[in-house]
Amino acid sequence: MSARTGVYAAPSPDGIALMDIRTGRGQWRFLDPVGARLWQKITDGATPARAISDLTAYWHSKGADPDQVRTDLTALADDLERADLLHRASPAAQPERAEVRFATLTPVGAAQRLAGHAGLLLALLLLRLLPVRFAIAGARAATCLPGRAALPHEAEVAFAAVRRAARLWPGRAACLEESLAAHFAAALTGRRVRWVIGARFIPQGAHAWIEAGTAVIGQDETDRVWPYVPALQVERSH
């Protein structure tokens, strides 16, 4: 079964998070380990009926009520089918364990400040006026600009420039806007960072961030509980 365009998966021992960017700002669907197993079996090629039967037998062997298990799995399969999510999703590469670098006061030069404003403007226009898939397309296009991979401290400068610019814009720039803007700001100054959208499971939540090498850049120490699992990564492929 081929991957479904516009659906991305963040797998974890705690379950699987499916990110659907086919409409609007996108939607997340979190499946617990039981639901994730059902989804995996069907997307690996089993029919829903076969997957439900196999998992019902498995959980019955563990002492669960088979009628209740079958009812619950059938309802979940029907729900996923209605959402058109019973297709293999595009998986993100799972990188080496990342070093989380928290936001610090970072000096920002004039060129970086200008890039921060331009990157934030572009990110806000894409994310607030168009479906999220256009923002992702724009992020991919930015990887074609000339430049080299940013070092962690260079990515921190791009992120700090966006944070400075955001103070002058009306409204709140959330993680999606900030991270995409930093991706653009780095590209405009000849540096490339990795833009990542992912999820965590305990507690459930979604997040967007940038990376340079194996470093996660610009996080708020009191705001984010790691680890997050990548669902989508945008970076130059060569």
Buried (B, 14 or more C-beta within 10 A) or exposed (E): EEBBEBBBBBBBEBBBBBBBBBEEEBBBBBBEEBBBBBBBBBBEEBEBEEBBBBBBEEBBEEEBEEEEBBEBBBEBBEEBEEEEBBBBBBBBEEBEEBEBBBBEEBEBEEEBBBBBBBBBBBBBEBBEEBBBBBBBBBBBEBBEBEBEBBEBEBBBBBBBBBBBBBEEBEEEBEBBBBBBBBBBBBBBBBBBBBBBBBBBBEEEBBBBBBBBBEBBBBBEEEEBEEBBBBBBBBBBEE
